[in-house]
Amino acid sequence: MHSSSPIKKAIFPVGGLGTRFLPATKSMPKEMLPVVDKPLIQYAVEEAAEAGVEEFIFVTGRGKSAIEDHFDHSMELEQTLESRSKTEALALVRDMMHQPGSVAYIRQQEPAGLGHAVWCARHIVADEPVAVLLADDLIKAAAGKKNCLGEMVDAWSAHGGNMVAAMEVPLNDTSSYGIITPGDSHGPLTEVNGLVEKPKPEDAPSRLAVVGRYIIEPGVFSELSRMERGAGGEIQLTDSLARRIGEVPFHGMTFSGTRFDCGSKLGFLQANVAFALDRDDLAADLSQWMKDQNL
Ligand code: UTP
């Protein structure tokens, strides 16, 4: 069945080095780190599928095999589960499979930056708007609300152009984010008049930061192909988005969910606790244990 979403494709850049999570990420991509019992990348793929995405494009670097294997059948595992009548576990691994041909892998030959990773997917994306999801930004949907990308797709349908997920960060943290020069705001949407990658607090135009969800239009790929290096000597996605200001609409959307920076150890630990406390099979025992430990 085809979804009615105007955004049918999503790029998942998974080519970063994950240095903040060494040694865990020495031979395993950080996107395979599990929050409770599911790898980060699976949360991102499920978020995209729920938002109507039908084609999944992974831009990989080193250690791609774990991610490829994760989204493929494991015949041996399935046969073993079947022979042991582990029906629930079997359904779990079978239900996460996507239509044959709907998952593509592209290799980013060097980790030259997020913009470069997105540009590597240009031939598969062709001439249509596409979502970009960074799996290490895990966003827990608010109760009764759509997930972050779902909220963005709804807003994007009315405005088009480029859109990023946005949230206020402490002034001291601006140098870890792309920061928005805000224009007019309408509800959760803020017009983006400028974007600065990783500014020092004293240079930051606001505290409104870009987090890892984007909907980008084809003009961004033309800008990326200039291969200009920005902050940190990397080809930055935000620089190409900024160059489209004035050509097409550009909005930051403040989403209703909670974002966990799972590229950092603290954010990853917080995500594990928050997601576990949301699970019927874990919540009671975990909160009792935390009480007993005076946590
Ligand atoms: P990060 O800035 O978090 O870098 O990348 P990193 O290498 O993954 O992690 P640390 O900082 O060394 O611990 C932001 C996102 O962009 C992707 C990463 O996979 C991550 O999702 N990325 C970054 C690429 O796909 N390719 C790149 O060249 C750079």
Residues whose N, C-alpha, C, O or C-beta is under 5 A from the ligand:
A	BS01	UTP	P13 V14 G15 G16 L17 G18 T19 R20 F21 V59 E110 P111 A112 G113 L114 A117 L134 A135 G263
